[in-house]
Amino acid sequence: MNSDKMMGFSAPGDQKVPISVRDWNALRLALWRSRVGWEIAAREAADIVDRCAHTEGCPGRDDETMPCPSNRYENHVIVQEGCPDREQRMSALVVLNAARMFAPIDARKAASDPYMAPSREYFSEVIADLAAAQAELDVLRAALSAAGIAAPPSPNPSPELPVRVSPHLAVAQYERTLEENRIAEQAEQAEQPQETAQ
């Protein structure tokens, strides 16, 4: 047993985990987006709660912690009507309280962070993950077809939208263009001495 841990000088929660700057900035951005999304949800839910109609003397008109009264029946006949928007108010309060509970306390937008292009290793890892995911989808589609279940069709891009070139194809086209330009320059340089000699 570690004596420092027993005496309270060190705790497992004090350990630090190394993380890349790219991942750290992505976490900060995701945290800020989560806070903005919860703020939008809370604002819209509060507006819905304020717009809900109440009956006379409803305790939930001025206090959101109080429930609205429901319809009261006697012998299957309504003797007292409840708030018409009671169910809608309850659903909006669920969203509002969830936004207040789970929204990040402090999340600032990292607007001044410089852009850092991904490294070759990181880019290759992402492409490999995408290829592995596509292979898993093909295996699942084959299993569904073998079981006689119609697999959902693959999403096809709309003909009205521009076709996005894959990263591998874009890099190959760029390298081919560079090679063609280099060959053209070499041909021009080879022709220049001949023209000078003539």
C-alpha positions in Angstrom: 0.0 0.0 0.0 1.3 3.4 -0.9 1.9 5.5 2.2 1.4 8.8 0.3 -2.0 7.6 -0.9 -3.0 6.5 2.6 -2.1 9.8 4.1 -3.9 11.8 1.4 -0.9 13.3 -0.3 -1.8 11.8 -3.6 -5.0 10.6 -5.1 -5.8 8.7 -8.3 -7.8 11.7 -9.6 -4.6 13.8 -9.5 -3.0 11.8 -12.3 -2.6 13.6 -15.6 -3.2 12.0 -19.0 -1.2 13.3 -22.0 -3.4 14.5 -24.9 -2.6 16.0 -28.2 -3.4 19.7 -28.8 -5.7 18.7 -31.7 -7.8 16.5 -29.5 -7.8 19.1 -26.7 -9.1 21.8 -29.0 -11.7 19.4 -30.4 -12.9 18.6 -26.8 -13.2 22.3 -26.0 -15.1 23.0 -29.2 -17.5 20.0 -28.5 -18.0 21.4 -25.0 -18.9 24.8 -26.3 -21.3 23.4 -28.9 -23.0 21.4 -26.1 -23.5 24.5 -24.0 -24.9 26.5 -26.9 -27.3 23.6 -27.8 -28.5 23.3 -24.2 -29.0 27.1 -24.0 -31.1 27.0 -27.1 -33.1 24.1 -25.8 -33.6 25.8 -22.4 -34.7 29.1 -24.0 -37.2 27.4 -26.3 -38.6 25.2 -23.5 -39.0 28.3 -21.2 -40.9 30.0 -24.0 -43.2 27.0 -24.4 -43.8 27.0 -20.6 -44.7 30.7 -20.6 -47.1 30.3 -23.5 -49.0 27.4 -21.9 -52.6 28.2 -21.0 -53.8 27.8 -17.4 -57.2 27.6 -15.7 -58.2 30.1 -13.0 -56.4 29.5 -9.8 -53.8 27.1 -11.2 -50.8 26.9 -8.9 -48.4 26.3 -11.9 -49.1 29.7 -13.4 -46.5 31.5 -11.3 -44.5 28.5 -10.0 -43.0 26.1 -12.4 -42.4 23.5 -9.6 -46.1 23.2 -9.0 -48.2 20.8 -11.3 -51.2 21.9 -13.3 -54.5 20.4 -12.3 -55.9 17.7 -14.6 -59.5 17.0 -15.5 -61.6 15.7 -12.6 -64.3 13.1 -13.4 -67.3 11.9 -11.6 -69.2 9.0 -13.1 -67.3 9.5 -16.3 -68.4 13.1 -16.5 -66.0 16.0 -16.3 -66.9 18.1 -13.3 -63.8 20.3 -13.3 -61.6 21.0 -16.3 -57.8 21.1 -15.8 -55.3 23.2 -17.7 -55.6 22.6 -21.5 -51.8 22.6 -22.0 -50.9 20.5 -19.0 -49.2 17.7 -20.9 -47.3 20.1 -23.2 -46.1 22.1 -20.1 -44.8 18.9 -18.4 -42.9 17.9 -21.5 -41.4 21.3 -21.8 -40.4 21.3 -18.1 -38.6 18.0 -18.7 -36.4 19.6 -21.4 -35.9 22.7 -19.4 -34.7 20.9 -16.3 -32.5 18.6 -18.3 -30.9 21.7 -19.9 -30.3 23.2 -16.6 -28.8 20.0 -15.1 -26.6 18.8 -17.9 -25.4 22.0 -19.6 -21.7 22.7 -19.0 -21.1 25.4 -16.4 -18.4 27.2 -18.3 -17.6 26.5 -22.0 -15.9 29.3 -24.0 -15.5 29.2 -27.7 -11.9 28.7 -28.8 -12.0 31.3 -31.5 -8.3 32.4 -31.3 -6.8 28.9 -31.7 -4.7 28.5 -34.8 -5.6 26.0 -37.5 -3.4 22.9 -37.6 -3.5 20.6 -40.6 -3.7 16.9 -39.7 -0.5 14.9 -40.0 -0.1 12.1 -42.6 -0.4 9.5 -39.8 -3.6 11.0 -38.4 -5.1 11.4 -41.9 -4.2 7.8 -42.8 -5.7 6.5 -39.5 -9.0 8.3 -40.2 -9.2 6.9 -43.8 -8.4 3.4 -42.4 -11.2 3.7 -39.9 -13.6 4.8 -42.6 -12.6 1.9 -44.8 -13.0 -0.6 -41.9 -16.5 0.8 -41.2 -17.4 0.4 -44.9 -16.2 -3.2 -44.8 -18.3 -3.9 -41.7 -21.3 -2.4 -43.5 -20.7 -4.7 -46.5 -20.5 -7.7 -44.2 -23.7 -6.8 -42.5 -25.5 -6.2 -45.8 -24.3 -9.6 -47.0 -25.6 -11.3 -43.8 -29.0 -9.6 -44.2 -29.2 -10.7 -47.8 -28.3 -14.3 -46.9 -31.1 -14.2 -44.3 -33.5 -13.0 -46.9 -33.9 -9.6 -45.4 -33.8 -6.6 -47.7 -31.0 -4.4 -46.7 -31.6 -0.6 -46.8 -30.1 1.0 -49.9 -26.9 2.9 -49.8 -27.3 6.6 -49.6 -26.6 8.0 -53.1 -25.7 11.7 -53.6 -28.3 13.9 -55.2 -27.6 14.6 -58.8 -28.3 18.3 -58.1 -25.4 18.5 -55.6 -21.8 18.6 -56.6 -19.9 15.3 -56.4 -17.3 15.3 -53.6 -14.0 13.8 -54.6 -12.5 11.3 -52.1 -9.3 12.4 -50.4 -7.3 9.6 -52.0 -8.4 10.6 -55.5 -7.8 14.3 -54.8 -4.3 13.6 -53.7 -3.6 11.3 -56.6 -4.9 14.0 -59.1 -2.8 16.6 -57.4 0.4 14.4 -57.6 -0.4 13.6 -61.2 -0.8 17.3 -62.1 2.6 18.0 -60.4 4.2 15.2 -62.4 2.7 16.5 -65.7 3.9 20.0 -65.0 7.4 18.7 -64.1 7.6 16.7 -67.3 6.4 19.7 -69.4 9.1 22.0 -67.8 11.8 19.4 -68.5 10.7 19.2 -72.1 10.8 23.0 -72.5 14.2 23.2 -70.9 15.4 20.5 -73.3 14.1 22.4 -76.3 15.7 25.8 -75.3 19.4 24.8 -76.0 18.4 23.4 -79.4 16.7 26.7 -80.4 19.7 28.7 -79.2 22.1 26.5 -81.2 20.1 27.0 -84.4 
